Amino acid sequence: MQSLTITLYPTSISPPSLDLFPLRQITASVLYPPTAGYNRRGMASRGDSASFKSLAARQTSISSDDDGYCTLVDFAGNGGGGRQGTTVGDDLVVLLYHLQHACKRIASLVASPFNSSLGKLSVNSSSGSDRDAPKPLDIVSNDIILSSLRNSGKVAVMASEEDDTPTWIKDDGPYVVVVDPLDGSRNIDASIPTGTIFGIYSRLVELDHLPVEEKAELNSLQRGNRLVASGYVLYSSATILCVTLGSGTHAFTLDHSTGEFVLTHPNIKIPTRGQIYSVNDARYFDWPEGLRKYIDTVRQGKGQNPKKYSARYICSLVADLHRTLLYGGVAMNPRDHLRLVYEGNPLAYLVEQAGGQASDGKREILSIQPVKLHQRLPLFLGSVEDVTELESYGDVQQTVNPGYEV
């Protein structure tokens, strides 16, 4: 089996003036799409040069005056934030390399002055429309991710919010990827932040004997507590990839001078309580009594936290969650709107790994068994004390859904 590998290159580019976390320097080509087993910029087969993980493992001691910094590939190859001696398999490191490459391409597309015409088109993803015609940004993003996952050689099946059914890729691929390619894409024209959400599971080998369609769907319907890794990429004033490999939550910022995601927020810990709630409170009169009472209480400073809460709402799930991870509080959508498989589970895993809590208002998100690929549910993510207090009001799930136009 071939595995994508990387060659170490010296570079004269100085790291940007950020709080970067040193480990070592790898300069990898990101100018061309990677392919399994080969890359035109020095990528070779496993037999020709060292693997990602082996290269990273060789760089275990760096002096305090070293000006190197830790990239996403460095980080994963050195154990992904786990205890000393913890390892992340080569296959997962290769998959992450290809996934981050796809997100760099999407980041470039989102920032392009030529994307506005794409954003105004309407395409039915289930129709057999001309694939060569211009497509909306979310469909283009979906194609970019699918291409990268195919090239990785490490993915058995991809399930996407943009597709009616999962796409079977490779019989012996060790991983299953679920993805929302471009969350918040309808906000592109207003330059509001958008994001990519992803989750990674191990392929269920016990299902290998089943027909392709059946095993593709069952692999994609795994419970969230079986996730191997998950994350999001925020496309905003900076492009930030936030990920967990099962040992904490860590964020990497795209350094445009080198094309690398660089570790800038290691081991994120969401505050146990915040002072911000994030929800579209224009829907206040459609909310159940419990949710209205909770919001009324905290914004008056009469809850368990005596400080008055502020409302911050972007209407972009990734952006609202990113702020919540850093500052604390709770980000929510109380109606059956967000998808469990593509949004709820990956983000819940990320939040819990940061010490937070994820709920549908009654149950832990990661404990819910998906029964449909596009199953929807309410979602409450944030600080442990805030989510626990909210749940204590009982009736917080919105059942009234008159059909909103905006």
Secondary structure, 3 states (H helix, E strand, C coil): CCCCECCCCCCCCCCCCCCCCCCCCCCCCCCCCCECCEECCCECCCCCCCEHHHHHHHCCCCCCCCCCCCEHHHHHHCCCCCCCCCCCCHHHHHHHHHHHHHHHHHHHHHCCCCCHHHHCCCCCCCCCCCCCCCCCHHHHHHHHHHHHHHHHCCEEEEEECCCCCCEECCCCCCEEEEEEEEECHHHHHHCCCEEEEEEEEECCHHHCCCCHHHHHHHHHCCCHHHCCEEEEEEECCCEEEEEECCCCEEEEEEECCCCEEEEEECCCCCCCCCCEEECCHHHHHHCCHHHHHHHHHHHCCCCCCCCCCEECCCCCHHHHHHHHHHHCCEEEEEEEEEEHHHHHHHHHHHHHHCCCEEECCCCEHHHCCCCCCCCEEEEEEECHHHHHHHHCCCCCCECCCCCCCC
